[in-house]
Amino acid sequence: MPARRVPAYITSLIRHFEDLRDGTHGGSASRRDKEAHFEKAVQLLAPIARQVLTEMNASLLLDTGQLSETGLRCTADGGLNASWALSWPEQRAAGVEPIVLQAYFGGGFHHPHLRGTTVHDWPLNVFSDEDAAASYPYSEPSRPAICTIWSIALTIGSSLR
């Protein structure tokens, strides 16, 4: 019987459990080294996050949306974060939060996470271009974006197209 390929999202989840067990992230134990992994993860995720939100804007919002991003920045608790957002006129008029993908590594956190506006946290296990693009279009940035746009559409009663 041929060996079964383990899906990328399962591999990422196993890596997350191993990190929790071992007190590491990406093989690193020190905060400084974990932050270096996070900075690289943000660089690797940025083009994927932009692509996911750009595709949603083009296909679902008929190019009426506006994409913005923060770049890497320090947080008040001594952590780091970066975010990418997609907003559009109907969503803003309804007073609903835009689609936001946020990579963050809180000051007291063991490891970083990826968060969507309405779906909250995913373990952020990106250490290479392959990790960042794994299983696209169902990659880490697209999961919270897809769930978020669906939730926003339900909230504001939009058909999106």
Secondary structure, DSSP 8 states (H G I E B T S, - for coil): -------HHHHHHHHHHHHHHHT-BTTB-SHHHHHHHHHHHHHHHHHHHHHHHHHHHHHHSTT--EEEE--SEE-TTS-EEEEEEEE-HHHHHTT---EEEEEEE-TT-SS-EEEETTTEEEE----SHHHHHTTTTSSTTHHHHHHHHHHHHHHHT----
